[in-house]
Amino acid sequence: MPSIIPPYLKQGDTIGMVCPSGYMPLEKAQKCIDVLQQWGFKVDVGKTVGNQFNYFSGTEEERLSDLQLMLDDENIKAIYCGRGGYGLSRIIDKINFEKFIHQPKWIIGYSDITLLHAHIYSNFNIASLHAPMAAAFNEVEESEEYIQSIYNSLAGIHQSYKTSSRSLNKEGVCEGELIGGNLAILAHIIGSKSDIITKNKILFIEDIGEYKYNIDRMLMQLKRAGKLDELAGLIVGSFTEIKDTIIPFGQTIEEIIFDKVSDYNYPVCFDFPVGHVKENYALKIGGNYRLSITKQRVTLNEKTT
């Protein structure tokens, strides 16, 4: 069955902002709050934004309570995650999604929020929005197309993204629901209640700050678990701040990934603008897309349903 698309937002709707994982100072979220209000939305700032408990934005009880309140509140039409980091997997199995299932709303974020995206898609077939979080608004102007893609997605404006081709791309055309996110999280959830089924899906991956051998290991985990076998297509986003060991691993990130999928016939593109970079387009997890890869260009079109 096609995924359930939450209602798109209208002027005057309220967006709740929470930090369900790592700590984020309130001042780093302020510009994002201001822009959301300029777009015509009200913003309800949760207790975890600016709160701190060691690495986290609160104790597990505080983070769970803040997210649960936003999920249950009928006046909240979308939930904007201020920051990722780490911490969702410590509370995900305690979240009650009963009200959310009956009144779906947009969940917005990426990185550690990949876990929440995967969980609600796999368990409830509900779409969500993989998109820049609050700090991104401090790095680029709100007029930038990457920031505007957030508004357009929430407003129901179907998106079309284009980027130049890369030498290791595998040409082709495919269609399917889009899933994925942070590679470390996708490997982390294999075998859990949040695990994703990838057959006939367009999978996208990205990551930051990992060693090359660890990226190789995580990709091998996906491959051995069958997650790469029957994809419709693969989109490789940004892999930034990558580290190498004293004895070099001997391959580029692109070569590491290409080796894992070289035997498959589906299209693959590299360096798509999604991930821990300024060039981070909003993508709907569970959205229906058409991916076209030629020698000159990569095009990802959101399809109307």
N, C-alpha and C positions, 0 to 999 in steps of 0.2 A: 504494500500500500504506500502511496506517496506520503511523505512526512507532513505533519501538521504544522502549518505556518501560523505563528501567533499573530494577533491583530496588529496592523501597522499603526504607527502613532499619529495623532492629530495635534494641532496647536492646542496648548493648555493641558495636555496629558502630563502626568508626573512620572519622572524617572528616579528610581531609588539608587543611591550610590553606596556601595559597601566594599570592604576589603576582607575577603574571606580567607586570605592566605597571609602574605607578608605585610610588614609594617610600611605605612606611607604617611609622611607628614601632611597635615591638612593643607598647608600652603602650596604643596605640589599639585593638589587637586583643584585649586581655586580657579585657574584659567579654564579648565574643562567645565567646571560648574557654570562659569560665566558664559561660555559659548553655548552650552546646552540651553541656558536661559535665553540667550540671544536668538536661538533657533525657535523659541516659542514654547519651550517645555518648562515645567516646574521641576525642581530638584529637591528630593528629600535625602539629606545626608545622614547616613547611618552612624551609629556610635563607634564603629570600628575604623572609620576614616580619621586618621590622626591619633588613634589609640595605639598603644604599644605594650606588648608583653614579650620580652626578649626579642627574638627574631620576628615574631608574629604581630598581627594587628590586634591581638587580644588573646585571652585564654581560649581553649577550645569551646568552652561554654559560651563565652562572649561572641565569638565568631559564628558559632552555630545559631545562637539566638538572633543576631543581627540579620543574617541571611534568611532565617526562617520567617522573621517578621515581614521582610520584603516579599518573600514568596507568597505569603498568606494574605497580604494587604490587597484588597480589591481595587484600591485607588492607585496602586503602583502598576504602571503599564509596561515598564521595562526595568531591568536591574543592570546598572553599570558597575562593573568591577573596577575599582580604582587602581589595583595593582595585582600582579601575580605573585611570583616568588616561589613559595612552597607552603603547603599547609592544608589544602583542600582534602587530600586523601585521608587526613586524620579525622575529618568530620563528615565525609560524604555519606557514609552508611547510617548516620544518625539523622539525616535530613528527611523530613516528612513532605513528600511531593503531592499529597492527595489533593490539596486545593489548587496547586499549580497545574496538575493534569487537567482539571476541569476548567481552569481559566489560565491557559498558557500565556506567558509574557516573554518578551525578548530578554535573553541573557547575553550580556556584551562583555567581551574580554578575550584574552589569549594567554599564551604561556601556561602557567599552572591552571588557568581556567579551562584549558583543553580537557581536563578531567570532568568538569561540570558539563561541558558541551557533549562529550562522549557519553556520559552517564544518561543524560535526559534524551539523547537521540537513540541510544541502544535500548533503553528500557521503556520509553514512552513515545518514541517516534516523533518527537517535537523538535523543530528547527531552532537554531540559535545563531548568534552573530559573533564570529571570530573577527576581532577588530582591535585597533589601537586603544590603549587604556589611558587613564587620566594624564599621566606625565607626558604623553605624546603631544598634548596641546601646548606644552611649554617649548617644544622643539621646533615646531613649524607653525606657520600662520593658519588660521582656521579656514582660509580660502584655498589652501592646498587641496588637490584632488583626493589625497589619501584621507584627509580629515572629512572632506565633503562626502566621501563614500559612506561614512557612518550615517550621516543625516539621510542621504538618499536611500540607503538600505532600510532604515527605520521608517521612512516615509512611504516605502513601497515602490520606489523608482527602480526599475530593473537595470542592473549594471552591465557594462561591457568593458573589459579591461584588455589592453594590448601592450605587448612588450616585444623587444627584438629577440631573435632566435640565438641559440648558442650552439657551439660546435658539436657537443655530445647529445643534443636533442634527438629524439626518435620521432620522426614525422608521423602524422596521422590525425584522425578526427574521432572523437568519442563523445558520448552523452551519458549522463548519469547524475545521481545525487552526490554532492560533494561532502566529504568527511575528512577528518585529520586534525592537524595542529602540531604541537610541539612533539618532536620525536621522542625525547626522554619520557614524556608522559604517556605516549602511545605504547612504548615498550613496558612502562611501569604497570599499565592496567591490563596487560595480557593475562588471561585466566581469572580476572576479577569480575565483579558484578557490573563493572563499567566498560568491559571489553567491547570492541567494535567488530562488526562483520563487514568485511571489505569487498566481498564478491560483487562485481558489476558496478562498483563505486569509483568515482574519481577521488583518489587519495592525495592530500597535500601534506608536506612535512617541512619543518624548519627547526632550528635550534641555535643556541648561543653558549659560548664558554666551555665547550666540551673538548676533550682530547680526541684526536683522530681515531685512535684504537677503540675508544668507547663508542663513537658513532658507528664504527664498523660492527662492534658487538651488538648494539641496539638494532641495527639493520638486520644482522643475522638472526636476532631474536624474532623480528617481524617475519623474516623469510621462513624460518623453521616452523613458525606458528601458522604458516599458510596465508599470512596477511598480504603478501605481494603476488600471490599466484594468479588470481583471476580478476585483477583490477580492470576497470574500463580505461583508466589512464592514471598517470602519476605526475604531480606538480611538485617540483623541488623549489622551495622558497630560499630565504637567506640562511646561511650558516656563518655566523659572525663570531669574532673573538675565539677562533679555533686554535687549540694548542697542540703541540707535537711533543713527543718524548725525546730524550737525549739521543737515543738511536732513532732516526727518523722512520716514520711509518712507511714512507715510500710511495704514497699516492696522494693526489689532491682529493678534496672532499667530493668533487664531481666524479672522479674516477672510482672512489670507494662506492658511491651510490650506483653508478652505471654498472659496475661489476655485479651488483645484486639483482639487477633487472634486465641484463643484456640478453638473457635467454627468452624473455617474454616478448609478445608481439604488440602490446599496447603502446600508445604514444607516451612519451616522457619529455618534459621540458625542465630546464634548469634556470636558476636565478630569477624566478618569478617574484615580483615585489610583494612579498608577504613574510612577516617574521619580525625579529628584534632589530628593525631598522626604521628610519623615517618613512621609507617607501613601503607602507604596509596597508594594502587595500583591505577593506571590509569584505568578508566572505561568509555566506550563509551556510552553516553546517546543516545538512539536510536539504539545502536548496538544489534545484535542478539546473544543471549547467551543460553547455556544449563547449568542449575544448578542441581547438584547431591548432595544429603545429605544422608550419611549413618551413622551408629553408630561410625565409626572410622574417617571419613574424609568428608570435604566439597570441592567440585570441581566446579569451574566456568570456563567454556570453551567458548571462543568466536567462533561462528560458521562462516564458510565461506558462502558467498552468491553466 
